[in-house]
Amino acid sequence: MNISSTAFRDIHPGAKIGNNVHIGSFTVIEEDVVIGDNCRIGSNVHIFNGTRISDGVQIFPFASIGATPQSLRKEEEKALLEIGSGTIIRESCTINRGNPSFGGKTTIGQNCLLMAYVHVAHDCSVGNNCVLANNVTLAGHIEVGKYATLGGLVAVHQFVHIGEQVMIGGGSLVRKDVPPFVTAAREPLSYAGINSIGLRRRGFSTEDMHHIEDIYRVLFVKGYSMRKALDIVEHELPQTKFSQQILGFVRNAKRGVMKGYKA
């Protein structure tokens, strides 16, 4: 462990800190904290009880990690925040631990990038390899799938589910669920095509992308009711792992699904 010797710091002796961890000046680490190996914690960071940080995480100055939920409910039990290996948390991010009344755990996956001023509220789940750009705000109980990218100033309503491999344009207000593999933009938030750039980077074939595009053309472009569109996708299009994933997501959307395309 490499602790800055140039200024005051407050690290509880009960905290479990791994090997080759750098901790900057004026940082506070509370008792019930676990930090893995090869992490770098900047100056003026506060890491609260219940935080579990995996190996190779970088946390930049002025971040608040694992604070109690911004909720009127009284916290009576222990709750957790788990951060996956290789994740980068930039300046002034705020991430709250879970609320015991609702499950009690907030999770950030592996190899994520949370840019400056991102807020992740209690009981959120962010998948692996996600990018949350500057000032993204997640309310409570949000689920973000792997490889999702949220542009700057995106604000997401509580309990929303964002599917994997999604790209949401900067400044968007996300009030409904966003199914996997799409780009979403406009106001109100609407389908803007599949996330072709992201899918290509992840190794999706041209055939796979055309198939996904065909599914969303039925769901979001042709003007069918959602019930009719789902029936067409299930019975008239080829049944693949992608069609099954999309059908399952849409049918299980608790807040409803974002709007389709309008010219």
Stockholm file with secondary structure:
# STOCKHOLM 1.0

chainA/1-263         MNISSTAFRDIHPGAKIGNNVHIGSFTVIEEDVVIGDNCRIGSNVHIFNGTRISDGVQIFPFASIGATPQSLRKEEEKALLEIGSGTIIRESCTINRGNPSFGGKTTIGQNCLLMAYVHVAHDCSVGNNCVLANNVTLAGHIEVGKYATLGGLVAVHQFVHIGEQVMIGGGSLVRKDVPPFVTAAREPLSYAGINSIGLRRRGFSTEDMHHIEDIYRVLFVKGYSMRKALDIVEHELPQTKFSQQILGFVRNAKRGVMKGYKA
#=GR chainA/1-263 SS CEECCSSCCEECTTCEECTTCEECTTCEECSSEEECTTCEECTTCEECTTEEECTTCEECTTCEEEECCSSSSCCCSCCEEEECTTCEECTTCEEECCCGGGTSEEEECTTCEECTTCEECTTCEECTTCEECTTCEECTTCEECTTCEECTTCEECTTCEECTTCEECTTCEECSBBCTTEEEETTTTEEEEECHHHHHHTTCCHHHHHHHHHHHIIIIISCCCHHHHHHHHHHHSCCCHHHHHHHHHHHTCTTCBCBCCCC
#=GC SS_cons         CEECCSSCCEECTTCEECTTCEECTTCEECSSEEECTTCEECTTCEECTTEEECTTCEECTTCEEEECCSSSSCCCSCCEEEECTTCEECTTCEEECCCGGGTSEEEECTTCEECTTCEECTTCEECTTCEECTTCEECTTCEECTTCEECTTCEECTTCEECTTCEECTTCEECSBBCTTEEEETTTTEEEEECHHHHHHTTCCHHHHHHHHHHHIIIIISCCCHHHHHHHHHHHSCCCHHHHHHHHHHHTCTTCBCBCCCC
//
